[in-house]
Amino acid sequence: MPPSATPYGGPPTPPINATGLERSLAALEAESHAIREAFTAEEQSDKATGPTYARHVKNYQHWWDTSQAHRQNDDPSHTIVPAFPITAAKVTVFLEYEMTRPQVRQNDV
């Protein structure tokens, strides 16, 4: 994992040699991330969406990490992009994969 990335649950931290603007932007990103996490936790606290959401995030992370490894294997100059924070661009690519992959139903297993 690159030094500027963090595992799920937090925004990236600025590189050690970051400028003042980069550090300020990273602090803003961290604050907005914390606000969103608190909002999400409150919204999900009285619903059964927590386990479903966690499953989707786990599937996304596994797919993203595998996809990035394949991309780097195909093109050694490709720099691995960490799965988190989740961005609109990453979601778009993941949803395209989810909509086009063969679906496995529990009754089919």
Backbone torsions as a table, in degrees:
resi	resn	phi	psi	omega
1	MET	NA	133.0	179.9
2	PRO	-62.8	153.7	-176.8
3	PRO	-62.8	-23.6	-178.6
4	SER	-86.6	-1.9	-179.1
5	ALA	-102.8	154.2	175.1
6	THR	-128.4	155.9	177.5
7	PRO	-66.4	170.9	-179.9
8	TYR	-47.7	137.7	178.1
9	GLY	113.5	-0.5	178.8
10	GLY	-160.8	154.6	178.7
11	PRO	-76.4	165.2	178.2
12	PRO	-66.4	153.0	175.4
13	THR	-99.1	150.8	-178.9
14	PRO	-69.3	150.5	176.1
15	PRO	-60.8	157.5	-177.1
16	ILE	-58.4	-35.5	-177.6
17	ASN	-93.3	26.0	-177.7
18	ALA	-68.1	148.6	175.5
19	THR	-77.4	170.4	177.4
20	GLY	-58.6	-40.2	179.2
21	LEU	-65.1	-43.1	179.1
22	GLU	-62.4	-40.5	178.2
23	ARG	-66.0	-40.8	179.2
24	SER	-65.8	-41.5	177.8
25	LEU	-65.8	-38.6	177.8
26	ALA	-65.0	-39.1	177.9
27	ALA	-64.8	-41.5	177.0
28	LEU	-62.5	-44.1	178.2
29	GLU	-62.1	-41.9	179.2
30	ALA	-64.0	-42.0	179.5
31	GLU	-64.1	-44.8	-179.3
32	SER	-66.7	-34.7	177.8
33	HIS	-64.2	-44.6	-180.0
34	ALA	-63.9	-40.6	178.0
35	ILE	-62.7	-45.4	-178.8
36	ARG	-64.6	-42.2	178.4
37	GLU	-61.1	-42.6	179.2
38	ALA	-64.1	-42.6	178.9
39	PHE	-62.7	-45.3	-179.6
40	THR	-62.8	-44.4	179.4
41	ALA	-61.3	-41.7	178.8
42	GLU	-65.3	-42.9	-179.8
43	GLU	-64.5	-33.9	-176.2
44	GLN	-91.8	-8.3	-172.8
45	SER	-62.1	-32.9	-177.6
46	ASP	-108.2	19.8	-178.7
47	LYS	-128.3	165.0	178.9
48	ALA	-90.0	16.1	-177.6
49	THR	-78.2	-18.0	-177.8
50	GLY	-54.4	-55.3	179.4
51	PRO	-63.2	-36.7	179.0
52	THR	-65.9	-46.6	178.8
53	TYR	-59.8	-46.3	179.9
54	ALA	-59.2	-40.3	178.7
55	ARG	-63.7	-43.8	179.6
56	HIS	-64.2	-41.4	179.1
57	VAL	-64.3	-41.8	178.3
58	LYS	-61.9	-44.8	178.5
59	ASN	-62.8	-42.7	178.4
60	TYR	-60.7	-48.4	-177.1
61	GLN	-62.1	-44.1	179.1
62	HIS	-61.2	-47.4	-179.6
63	TRP	-63.4	-44.7	-177.2
64	TRP	-61.7	-48.2	-179.2
65	ASP	-61.0	-41.7	178.3
66	THR	-65.6	-43.8	179.8
67	SER	-61.2	-43.8	179.8
68	GLN	-65.0	-38.7	177.6
69	ALA	-63.2	-41.7	177.4
70	HIS	-63.7	-42.6	179.6
71	ARG	-62.2	-41.2	179.6
72	GLN	-70.3	-34.5	176.8
73	ASN	-64.7	-41.2	179.0
74	ASP	-71.6	-33.0	-178.5
75	ASP	-138.0	95.8	-176.6
76	PRO	-57.4	-18.2	178.3
77	SER	-82.2	-7.2	179.0
78	HIS	-68.8	128.9	176.3
79	THR	-91.7	129.5	-179.8
80	ILE	-61.2	129.5	175.3
81	VAL	-100.0	122.9	-178.4
82	PRO	-65.2	151.9	-178.2
83	ALA	-67.4	-28.6	-178.1
84	PHE	-120.3	141.7	6.3
85	PRO	-75.2	152.3	177.3
86	ILE	-73.8	131.6	180.0
87	THR	-121.7	167.7	179.0
88	ALA	-59.6	-40.5	-179.7
89	ALA	-63.1	-42.0	179.6
90	LYS	-66.7	-40.9	179.0
91	VAL	-62.7	-42.1	179.8
92	THR	-59.1	-46.6	-180.0
93	VAL	-66.1	-41.3	179.7
94	PHE	-66.0	-43.4	180.0
95	LEU	-65.0	-35.3	175.9
96	GLU	-61.8	-43.1	176.6
97	TYR	-61.6	-48.1	-178.1
98	GLU	-60.8	-36.8	-176.8
99	MET	-78.4	-20.3	-175.9
100	THR	-108.7	-10.7	-179.2
101	ARG	-77.1	154.6	175.0
102	PRO	-62.9	132.4	-178.7
103	GLN	-86.2	136.9	177.4
104	VAL	-110.4	120.3	178.2
105	ARG	-97.3	148.5	-178.6
106	GLN	-61.0	-32.2	179.2
107	ASN	-72.3	-19.3	-178.8
108	ASP	-83.4	-13.2	-174.1
109	VAL	-75.3	NA	NA
